[in-house]
Amino acid sequence: MQSFRSFDALKADIGREIGLSSWIDVDQAMIDSFAEATGDRQFIHVDPVRAAQTPFGGTVAHGFLTLSLLPRMAADALPVVEGRAISINYGFDKVRFVAPVRSGARVRARFVLRDIGERGPREVLARYGVTVEIEDEAKPALAAEWLTLAILA
């Protein structure tokens, strides 16, 4: 369940971790569905026999699949600016795919509020440092700087 925070309260949390999502299972069915939706059917994603012969030892999720889970993770973990009518994905300043997510792994996101400010009347722009962790792995799946725009009512 999302919590609601005032703009001033969120500004006080700049530089702090403000959200940790629940774990999400990344199974072969999810990977196959993403491959079908995007047309990216590279064998390392969809052919367990061939992928087992690679350094990955099996199929791995697309980097963009991991990235595409961020809205779900954010909805689970991040507070909402009070008075928000709508949120918009404003983009990324940096995305790095650090380690592969193997089929059957679980991932979650850790969010640090890097900055938040008024972009215009009734607009609040937030910048998050986000790390997607892989359960029981030392390296994260990805690290990114993500921007979201809240339009206030």
Buried (B, 14 or more C-beta within 10 A) or exposed (E): EEEEBEBEEBBEBBEEEBBBBEEBEBBBEBBBEBBEEEEBEEEBBBEEEEBEEEEBEBBBBBBBBBBBBBEEBBEBBBBBBBBBEEBEEBEBEEBEBBBBBBBEBBBBBBBBBBBBEEBEEEBBBBBBBBBBBBEEBEEBBBBBBBBBBBBBE
